[in-house]
Amino acid sequence: MAELEDFVDFKVKKYSRHNSNIIYLTYVKETLSTDPELFDKFIEKYKKTLEDMGEKNAFLVVNSKEIKSIDFSYVWSKMGAIAKLDELARQYLVGTVYIINNTFFKTMGNSIMKVYKPVVPTKICNDNKEGIEFMNDTLCELNKKD
């Protein structure tokens, strides 16, 4: 049985510049798994990672650059379960960056976000540099409000 760590890597690091946490979620395989057990483990790990932080100050960075194959009908079928996590996202996240370097995947991601509206500032980026710029801009805006 494959383990979650074989497909996705979760790391949390302190971002001292903005006194916030960054949750790095990196997909390490070329194909996004459609194993329902792995999906359930992913959801539990995501929830636990958010809850362990205990405060709203995290930015989620999802690195999907390695993914070359996605079953979008499977992803779509799981969006209801993912949307149920919106309240947790509102509670713990201040923003999300998806790093995707495949034009078709970006188009599909943007289409999904039109139906399932993000609850925090979210951007699909081409590379790390663009993602960091969006993260810094979002965190600077939030710090101005405080």
CNS distance restraints for C-alpha pairs under 8 A (distance, minus, plus):
assign (resid   2 and name CA) (resid   6 and name CA) 6.63 0.50 0.50
assign (resid   2 and name CA) (resid  38 and name CA) 7.91 0.50 0.50
assign (resid   3 and name CA) (resid   7 and name CA) 7.42 0.50 0.50
assign (resid   3 and name CA) (resid  38 and name CA) 7.21 0.50 0.50
assign (resid   4 and name CA) (resid   8 and name CA) 6.12 0.50 0.50
assign (resid   4 and name CA) (resid  38 and name CA) 5.90 0.50 0.50
assign (resid   4 and name CA) (resid  41 and name CA) 6.70 0.50 0.50
assign (resid   4 and name CA) (resid  42 and name CA) 6.74 0.50 0.50
assign (resid   5 and name CA) (resid   9 and name CA) 5.71 0.50 0.50
assign (resid   6 and name CA) (resid  28 and name CA) 7.26 0.50 0.50
assign (resid   6 and name CA) (resid  29 and name CA) 7.78 0.50 0.50
assign (resid   7 and name CA) (resid  27 and name CA) 5.84 0.50 0.50
assign (resid   7 and name CA) (resid  28 and name CA) 5.33 0.50 0.50
assign (resid   7 and name CA) (resid  29 and name CA) 5.60 0.50 0.50
assign (resid   7 and name CA) (resid  32 and name CA) 7.74 0.50 0.50
assign (resid   7 and name CA) (resid  33 and name CA) 7.50 0.50 0.50
assign (resid   8 and name CA) (resid  25 and name CA) 6.67 0.50 0.50
assign (resid   8 and name CA) (resid  26 and name CA) 5.46 0.50 0.50
assign (resid   8 and name CA) (resid  27 and name CA) 4.37 0.50 0.50
assign (resid   8 and name CA) (resid  28 and name CA) 5.60 0.50 0.50
assign (resid   8 and name CA) (resid  29 and name CA) 7.73 0.50 0.50
assign (resid   9 and name CA) (resid  24 and name CA) 7.64 0.50 0.50
assign (resid   9 and name CA) (resid  25 and name CA) 5.62 0.50 0.50
assign (resid   9 and name CA) (resid  26 and name CA) 5.05 0.50 0.50
assign (resid   9 and name CA) (resid  27 and name CA) 6.41 0.50 0.50
assign (resid   9 and name CA) (resid  28 and name CA) 7.10 0.50 0.50
assign (resid  10 and name CA) (resid  23 and name CA) 7.00 0.50 0.50
assign (resid  10 and name CA) (resid  24 and name CA) 5.73 0.50 0.50
assign (resid  10 and name CA) (resid  25 and name CA) 4.77 0.50 0.50
assign (resid  10 and name CA) (resid  26 and name CA) 6.69 0.50 0.50
assign (resid  11 and name CA) (resid  23 and name CA) 5.72 0.50 0.50
assign (resid  11 and name CA) (resid  24 and name CA) 5.03 0.50 0.50
assign (resid  11 and name CA) (resid  25 and name CA) 6.61 0.50 0.50
assign (resid  12 and name CA) (resid  21 and name CA) 6.59 0.50 0.50
assign (resid  12 and name CA) (resid  22 and name CA) 5.58 0.50 0.50
assign (resid  12 and name CA) (resid  23 and name CA) 4.48 0.50 0.50
assign (resid  12 and name CA) (resid  24 and name CA) 6.11 0.50 0.50
assign (resid  13 and name CA) (resid  21 and name CA) 5.63 0.50 0.50
assign (resid  13 and name CA) (resid  22 and name CA) 5.31 0.50 0.50
assign (resid  13 and name CA) (resid  23 and name CA) 6.62 0.50 0.50
assign (resid  13 and name CA) (resid  24 and name CA) 7.84 0.50 0.50
assign (resid  14 and name CA) (resid  19 and name CA) 7.16 0.50 0.50
assign (resid  14 and name CA) (resid  20 and name CA) 6.00 0.50 0.50
assign (resid  14 and name CA) (resid  21 and name CA) 4.52 0.50 0.50
assign (resid  14 and name CA) (resid  22 and name CA) 6.26 0.50 0.50
assign (resid  15 and name CA) (resid  19 and name CA) 5.74 0.50 0.50
assign (resid  15 and name CA) (resid  20 and name CA) 5.20 0.50 0.50
assign (resid  15 and name CA) (resid  21 and name CA) 5.47 0.50 0.50
assign (resid  15 and name CA) (resid  22 and name CA) 6.48 0.50 0.50
assign (resid  16 and name CA) (resid  20 and name CA) 6.55 0.50 0.50
assign (resid  18 and name CA) (resid 139 and name CA) 6.72 0.50 0.50
assign (resid  18 and name CA) (resid 140 and name CA) 7.70 0.50 0.50
assign (resid  19 and name CA) (resid  57 and name CA) 7.86 0.50 0.50
assign (resid  20 and name CA) (resid  57 and name CA) 5.02 0.50 0.50
assign (resid  20 and name CA) (resid  58 and name CA) 5.63 0.50 0.50
assign (resid  20 and name CA) (resid  59 and name CA) 7.49 0.50 0.50
assign (resid  21 and name CA) (resid  57 and name CA) 6.13 0.50 0.50
assign (resid  21 and name CA) (resid  58 and name CA) 4.49 0.50 0.50
assign (resid  21 and name CA) (resid  59 and name CA) 6.28 0.50 0.50
assign (resid  22 and name CA) (resid  58 and name CA) 5.41 0.50 0.50
assign (resid  22 and name CA) (resid  59 and name CA) 4.80 0.50 0.50
assign (resid  22 and name CA) (resid  60 and name CA) 5.86 0.50 0.50
assign (resid  22 and name CA) (resid  61 and name CA) 6.98 0.50 0.50
assign (resid  23 and name CA) (resid  58 and name CA) 6.80 0.50 0.50
assign (resid  23 and name CA) (resid  59 and name CA) 6.14 0.50 0.50
assign (resid  23 and name CA) (resid  60 and name CA) 4.81 0.50 0.50
assign (resid  23 and name CA) (resid  61 and name CA) 6.05 0.50 0.50
assign (resid  24 and name CA) (resid  60 and name CA) 6.28 0.50 0.50
assign (resid  24 and name CA) (resid  61 and name CA) 5.01 0.50 0.50
assign (resid  24 and name CA) (resid  62 and name CA) 6.16 0.50 0.50
assign (resid  24 and name CA) (resid  63 and name CA) 7.47 0.50 0.50
assign (resid  25 and name CA) (resid  60 and name CA) 7.45 0.50 0.50
assign (resid  25 and name CA) (resid  61 and name CA) 6.10 0.50 0.50
assign (resid  25 and name CA) (resid  62 and name CA) 4.77 0.50 0.50
assign (resid  25 and name CA) (resid  63 and name CA) 6.15 0.50 0.50
assign (resid  26 and name CA) (resid  62 and name CA) 5.88 0.50 0.50
assign (resid  26 and name CA) (resid  63 and name CA) 4.67 0.50 0.50
assign (resid  26 and name CA) (resid  64 and name CA) 6.37 0.50 0.50
assign (resid  27 and name CA) (resid  32 and name CA) 7.94 0.50 0.50
assign (resid  27 and name CA) (resid  62 and name CA) 7.87 0.50 0.50
assign (resid  27 and name CA) (resid  63 and name CA) 6.29 0.50 0.50
assign (resid  27 and name CA) (resid  64 and name CA) 5.51 0.50 0.50
assign (resid  27 and name CA) (resid  65 and name CA) 7.70 0.50 0.50
assign (resid  27 and name CA) (resid  66 and name CA) 6.58 0.50 0.50
assign (resid  27 and name CA) (resid  67 and name CA) 7.01 0.50 0.50
assign (resid  28 and name CA) (resid  66 and name CA) 6.21 0.50 0.50
assign (resid  28 and name CA) (resid  67 and name CA) 7.66 0.50 0.50
assign (resid  29 and name CA) (resid  66 and name CA) 6.21 0.50 0.50
assign (resid  29 and name CA) (resid  67 and name CA) 6.21 0.50 0.50
assign (resid  30 and name CA) (resid  66 and name CA) 5.32 0.50 0.50
assign (resid  30 and name CA) (resid  67 and name CA) 4.09 0.50 0.50
assign (resid  30 and name CA) (resid  68 and name CA) 4.93 0.50 0.50
assign (resid  30 and name CA) (resid  69 and name CA) 6.26 0.50 0.50
assign (resid  31 and name CA) (resid  67 and name CA) 5.53 0.50 0.50
assign (resid  31 and name CA) (resid  68 and name CA) 5.98 0.50 0.50
assign (resid  31 and name CA) (resid  69 and name CA) 4.71 0.50 0.50
assign (resid  31 and name CA) (resid  70 and name CA) 6.13 0.50 0.50
assign (resid  32 and name CA) (resid  67 and name CA) 6.61 0.50 0.50
assign (resid  32 and name CA) (resid  69 and name CA) 6.47 0.50 0.50
assign (resid  32 and name CA) (resid  70 and name CA) 5.46 0.50 0.50
assign (resid  32 and name CA) (resid  71 and name CA) 7.46 0.50 0.50
assign (resid  33 and name CA) (resid  38 and name CA) 7.53 0.50 0.50
assign (resid  34 and name CA) (resid  38 and name CA) 7.73 0.50 0.50
assign (resid  34 and name CA) (resid  39 and name CA) 7.35 0.50 0.50
assign (resid  34 and name CA) (resid  71 and name CA) 7.65 0.50 0.50
assign (resid  34 and name CA) (resid  74 and name CA) 6.73 0.50 0.50
assign (resid  35 and name CA) (resid  39 and name CA) 6.35 0.50 0.50
assign (resid  36 and name CA) (resid  40 and name CA) 6.27 0.50 0.50
assign (resid  37 and name CA) (resid  41 and name CA) 6.27 0.50 0.50
assign (resid  38 and name CA) (resid  42 and name CA) 6.01 0.50 0.50
assign (resid  39 and name CA) (resid  43 and name CA) 6.27 0.50 0.50
assign (resid  40 and name CA) (resid  44 and name CA) 6.28 0.50 0.50
assign (resid  41 and name CA) (resid  45 and name CA) 6.07 0.50 0.50
assign (resid  42 and name CA) (resid  46 and name CA) 6.06 0.50 0.50
assign (resid  43 and name CA) (resid  47 and name CA) 6.16 0.50 0.50
assign (resid  43 and name CA) (resid  82 and name CA) 7.82 0.50 0.50
assign (resid  44 and name CA) (resid  48 and name CA) 6.07 0.50 0.50
assign (resid  45 and name CA) (resid  49 and name CA) 5.99 0.50 0.50
assign (resid  46 and name CA) (resid  50 and name CA) 6.32 0.50 0.50
assign (resid  47 and name CA) (resid  51 and name CA) 6.09 0.50 0.50
assign (resid  47 and name CA) (resid  85 and name CA) 7.89 0.50 0.50
assign (resid  47 and name CA) (resid  88 and name CA) 7.45 0.50 0.50
assign (resid  48 and name CA) (resid  52 and name CA) 5.87 0.50 0.50
assign (resid  49 and name CA) (resid  53 and name CA) 6.82 0.50 0.50
assign (resid  50 and name CA) (resid  54 and name CA) 7.36 0.50 0.50
assign (resid  50 and name CA) (resid  88 and name CA) 7.37 0.50 0.50
assign (resid  50 and name CA) (resid  89 and name CA) 7.92 0.50 0.50
assign (resid  50 and name CA) (resid  92 and name CA) 6.17 0.50 0.50
assign (resid  50 and name CA) (resid  93 and name CA) 7.98 0.50 0.50
assign (resid  51 and name CA) (resid  92 and name CA) 7.58 0.50 0.50
assign (resid  53 and name CA) (resid  92 and name CA) 7.67 0.50 0.50
assign (resid  54 and name CA) (resid  92 and name CA) 7.47 0.50 0.50
assign (resid  55 and name CA) (resid  91 and name CA) 7.59 0.50 0.50
assign (resid  55 and name CA) (resid  92 and name CA) 5.83 0.50 0.50
assign (resid  56 and name CA) (resid  91 and name CA) 5.79 0.50 0.50
assign (resid  56 and name CA) (resid  92 and name CA) 3.88 0.50 0.50
assign (resid  56 and name CA) (resid  93 and name CA) 5.69 0.50 0.50
assign (resid  56 and name CA) (resid  94 and name CA) 6.84 0.50 0.50
assign (resid  57 and name CA) (resid  92 and name CA) 6.22 0.50 0.50
assign (resid  57 and name CA) (resid  93 and name CA) 6.05 0.50 0.50
assign (resid  57 and name CA) (resid  94 and name CA) 6.09 0.50 0.50
assign (resid  58 and name CA) (resid  92 and name CA) 6.18 0.50 0.50
assign (resid  58 and name CA) (resid  93 and name CA) 4.76 0.50 0.50
assign (resid  58 and name CA) (resid  94 and name CA) 5.82 0.50 0.50
assign (resid  58 and name CA) (resid  95 and name CA) 7.38 0.50 0.50
assign (resid  59 and name CA) (resid  93 and name CA) 5.62 0.50 0.50
assign (resid  59 and name CA) (resid  94 and name CA) 5.62 0.50 0.50
assign (resid  59 and name CA) (resid  95 and name CA) 5.00 0.50 0.50
assign (resid  59 and name CA) (resid  96 and name CA) 5.74 0.50 0.50
assign (resid  59 and name CA) (resid  97 and name CA) 7.90 0.50 0.50
assign (resid  59 and name CA) (resid 135 and name CA) 7.38 0.50 0.50
assign (resid  60 and name CA) (resid  93 and name CA) 7.01 0.50 0.50
assign (resid  60 and name CA) (resid  95 and name CA) 6.31 0.50 0.50
assign (resid  60 and name CA) (resid  96 and name CA) 4.59 0.50 0.50
assign (resid  60 and name CA) (resid  97 and name CA) 6.25 0.50 0.50
assign (resid  61 and name CA) (resid  96 and name CA) 5.84 0.50 0.50
assign (resid  61 and name CA) (resid  97 and name CA) 4.82 0.50 0.50
assign (resid  61 and name CA) (resid  98 and name CA) 6.04 0.50 0.50
assign (resid  61 and name CA) (resid  99 and name CA) 7.49 0.50 0.50
assign (resid  61 and name CA) (resid 131 and name CA) 7.92 0.50 0.50
assign (resid  62 and name CA) (resid  96 and name CA) 7.63 0.50 0.50
assign (resid  62 and name CA) (resid  97 and name CA) 6.08 0.50 0.50
assign (resid  62 and name CA) (resid  98 and name CA) 4.73 0.50 0.50
assign (resid  62 and name CA) (resid  99 and name CA) 6.07 0.50 0.50
assign (resid  63 and name CA) (resid  98 and name CA) 6.09 0.50 0.50
assign (resid  63 and name CA) (resid  99 and name CA) 4.86 0.50 0.50
assign (resid  63 and name CA) (resid 100 and name CA) 6.85 0.50 0.50
assign (resid  64 and name CA) (resid  98 and name CA) 7.08 0.50 0.50
assign (resid  64 and name CA) (resid  99 and name CA) 5.74 0.50 0.50
assign (resid  64 and name CA) (resid 100 and name CA) 5.31 0.50 0.50
assign (resid  64 and name CA) (resid 101 and name CA) 7.84 0.50 0.50
assign (resid  65 and name CA) (resid  99 and name CA) 6.40 0.50 0.50
assign (resid  65 and name CA) (resid 100 and name CA) 5.17 0.50 0.50
assign (resid  65 and name CA) (resid 101 and name CA) 5.68 0.50 0.50
assign (resid  65 and name CA) (resid 102 and name CA) 7.73 0.50 0.50
assign (resid  70 and name CA) (resid  75 and name CA) 7.94 0.50 0.50
assign (resid  71 and name CA) (resid  75 and name CA) 6.49 0.50 0.50
assign (resid  72 and name CA) (resid  76 and name CA) 5.94 0.50 0.50
assign (resid  73 and name CA) (resid  77 and name CA) 6.14 0.50 0.50
assign (resid  74 and name CA) (resid  78 and name CA) 6.48 0.50 0.50
assign (resid  75 and name CA) (resid  79 and name CA) 6.44 0.50 0.50
assign (resid  76 and name CA) (resid 112 and name CA) 7.91 0.50 0.50
assign (resid  78 and name CA) (resid  82 and name CA) 6.36 0.50 0.50
assign (resid  79 and name CA) (resid  83 and name CA) 5.89 0.50 0.50
assign (resid  79 and name CA) (resid 116 and name CA) 7.81 0.50 0.50
assign (resid  80 and name CA) (resid  84 and name CA) 6.47 0.50 0.50
assign (resid  81 and name CA) (resid  85 and name CA) 7.30 0.50 0.50
assign (resid  82 and name CA) (resid  86 and name CA) 7.53 0.50 0.50
assign (resid  83 and name CA) (resid 116 and name CA) 7.23 0.50 0.50
assign (resid  85 and name CA) (resid  89 and name CA) 6.34 0.50 0.50
assign (resid  86 and name CA) (resid  90 and name CA) 6.14 0.50 0.50
assign (resid  86 and name CA) (resid 119 and name CA) 6.47 0.50 0.50
assign (resid  87 and name CA) (resid  91 and name CA) 6.13 0.50 0.50
assign (resid  88 and name CA) (resid  92 and name CA) 6.14 0.50 0.50
assign (resid  88 and name CA) (resid  93 and name CA) 7.90 0.50 0.50
assign (resid  89 and name CA) (resid  93 and name CA) 5.12 0.50 0.50
assign (resid  89 and name CA) (resid 119 and name CA) 7.09 0.50 0.50
assign (resid  89 and name CA) (resid 120 and name CA) 7.36 0.50 0.50
assign (resid  90 and name CA) (resid  94 and name CA) 7.52 0.50 0.50
assign (resid  90 and name CA) (resid 119 and name CA) 6.24 0.50 0.50
assign (resid  90 and name CA) (resid 120 and name CA) 6.60 0.50 0.50
assign (resid  93 and name CA) (resid 120 and name CA) 7.00 0.50 0.50
assign (resid  94 and name CA) (resid 120 and name CA) 5.93 0.50 0.50
assign (resid  94 and name CA) (resid 121 and name CA) 7.01 0.50 0.50
assign (resid  94 and name CA) (resid 138 and name CA) 7.99 0.50 0.50
assign (resid  94 and name CA) (resid 139 and name CA) 7.70 0.50 0.50
assign (resid  95 and name CA) (resid 120 and name CA) 5.10 0.50 0.50
assign (resid  95 and name CA) (resid 121 and name CA) 4.75 0.50 0.50
assign (resid  95 and name CA) (resid 122 and name CA) 5.71 0.50 0.50
assign (resid  95 and name CA) (resid 135 and name CA) 7.23 0.50 0.50
assign (resid  95 and name CA) (resid 138 and name CA) 7.22 0.50 0.50
assign (resid  96 and name CA) (resid 120 and name CA) 7.00 0.50 0.50
assign (resid  96 and name CA) (resid 121 and name CA) 6.35 0.50 0.50
assign (resid  96 and name CA) (resid 122 and name CA) 4.66 0.50 0.50
assign (resid  96 and name CA) (resid 123 and name CA) 6.62 0.50 0.50
assign (resid  96 and name CA) (resid 135 and name CA) 7.82 0.50 0.50
assign (resid  97 and name CA) (resid 122 and name CA) 5.73 0.50 0.50
assign (resid  97 and name CA) (resid 123 and name CA) 5.14 0.50 0.50
assign (resid  97 and name CA) (resid 124 and name CA) 5.91 0.50 0.50
assign (resid  97 and name CA) (resid 125 and name CA) 6.84 0.50 0.50
assign (resid  97 and name CA) (resid 131 and name CA) 5.90 0.50 0.50
assign (resid  97 and name CA) (resid 134 and name CA) 7.70 0.50 0.50
assign (resid  97 and name CA) (resid 135 and name CA) 7.36 0.50 0.50
assign (resid  98 and name CA) (resid 122 and name CA) 7.82 0.50 0.50
assign (resid  98 and name CA) (resid 123 and name CA) 6.31 0.50 0.50
assign (resid  98 and name CA) (resid 124 and name CA) 4.65 0.50 0.50
assign (resid  98 and name CA) (resid 125 and name CA) 5.94 0.50 0.50
assign (resid  98 and name CA) (resid 131 and name CA) 7.56 0.50 0.50
assign (resid  99 and name CA) (resid 124 and name CA) 5.97 0.50 0.50
assign (resid  99 and name CA) (resid 125 and name CA) 4.86 0.50 0.50
assign (resid  99 and name CA) (resid 126 and name CA) 5.73 0.50 0.50
assign (resid  99 and name CA) (resid 127 and name CA) 5.69 0.50 0.50
assign (resid  99 and name CA) (resid 128 and name CA) 6.75 0.50 0.50
assign (resid  99 and name CA) (resid 131 and name CA) 6.86 0.50 0.50
assign (resid 100 and name CA) (resid 105 and name CA) 7.09 0.50 0.50
assign (resid 100 and name CA) (resid 106 and name CA) 6.32 0.50 0.50
assign (resid 100 and name CA) (resid 124 and name CA) 6.73 0.50 0.50
assign (resid 100 and name CA) (resid 125 and name CA) 6.13 0.50 0.50
assign (resid 100 and name CA) (resid 126 and name CA) 5.53 0.50 0.50
assign (resid 100 and name CA) (resid 127 and name CA) 7.07 0.50 0.50
assign (resid 101 and name CA) (resid 105 and name CA) 7.95 0.50 0.50
assign (resid 101 and name CA) (resid 106 and name CA) 7.54 0.50 0.50
assign (resid 101 and name CA) (resid 125 and name CA) 7.70 0.50 0.50
assign (resid 101 and name CA) (resid 126 and name CA) 5.07 0.50 0.50
assign (resid 101 and name CA) (resid 127 and name CA) 6.85 0.50 0.50
assign (resid 102 and name CA) (resid 106 and name CA) 6.22 0.50 0.50
assign (resid 103 and name CA) (resid 107 and name CA) 6.22 0.50 0.50
assign (resid 104 and name CA) (resid 108 and name CA) 6.26 0.50 0.50
assign (resid 105 and name CA) (resid 109 and name CA) 6.01 0.50 0.50
assign (resid 106 and name CA) (resid 110 and name CA) 6.09 0.50 0.50
assign (resid 106 and name CA) (resid 124 and name CA) 6.75 0.50 0.50
assign (resid 107 and name CA) (resid 111 and name CA) 6.18 0.50 0.50
assign (resid 108 and name CA) (resid 112 and name CA) 6.19 0.50 0.50
assign (resid 109 and name CA) (resid 113 and name CA) 6.23 0.50 0.50
assign (resid 109 and name CA) (resid 124 and name CA) 7.67 0.50 0.50
assign (resid 110 and name CA) (resid 114 and name CA) 6.37 0.50 0.50
assign (resid 110 and name CA) (resid 124 and name CA) 7.56 0.50 0.50
assign (resid 111 and name CA) (resid 115 and name CA) 6.89 0.50 0.50
assign (resid 112 and name CA) (resid 116 and name CA) 5.98 0.50 0.50
assign (resid 113 and name CA) (resid 117 and name CA) 5.07 0.50 0.50
assign (resid 113 and name CA) (resid 118 and name CA) 6.42 0.50 0.50
assign (resid 118 and name CA) (resid 122 and name CA) 6.50 0.50 0.50
assign (resid 121 and name CA) (resid 138 and name CA) 7.47 0.50 0.50
assign (resid 123 and name CA) (resid 131 and name CA) 7.77 0.50 0.50
assign (resid 123 and name CA) (resid 134 and name CA) 7.50 0.50 0.50
assign (resid 124 and name CA) (resid 131 and name CA) 7.92 0.50 0.50
assign (resid 125 and name CA) (resid 130 and name CA) 5.88 0.50 0.50
assign (resid 125 and name CA) (resid 131 and name CA) 5.66 0.50 0.50
assign (resid 126 and name CA) (resid 130 and name CA) 6.64 0.50 0.50
assign (resid 126 and name CA) (resid 131 and name CA) 7.73 0.50 0.50
assign (resid 127 and name CA) (resid 131 and name CA) 6.36 0.50 0.50
assign (resid 128 and name CA) (resid 132 and name CA) 6.03 0.50 0.50
assign (resid 129 and name CA) (resid 133 and name CA) 6.26 0.50 0.50
assign (resid 130 and name CA) (resid 134 and name CA) 6.31 0.50 0.50
assign (resid 131 and name CA) (resid 135 and name CA) 6.11 0.50 0.50
assign (resid 132 and name CA) (resid 136 and name CA) 6.00 0.50 0.50
assign (resid 133 and name CA) (resid 137 and name CA) 6.06 0.50 0.50
assign (resid 134 and name CA) (resid 138 and name CA) 6.04 0.50 0.50
assign (resid 135 and name CA) (resid 139 and name CA) 6.08 0.50 0.50
assign (resid 136 and name CA) (resid 140 and name CA) 5.96 0.50 0.50
assign (resid 137 and name CA) (resid 141 and name CA) 6.22 0.50 0.50
assign (resid 138 and name CA) (resid 142 and name CA) 6.34 0.50 0.50
assign (resid 139 and name CA) (resid 143 and name CA) 6.13 0.50 0.50
assign (resid 140 and name CA) (resid 144 and name CA) 6.28 0.50 0.50
assign (resid 141 and name CA) (resid 145 and name CA) 6.65 0.50 0.50
assign (resid 142 and name CA) (resid 146 and name CA) 6.65 0.50 0.50
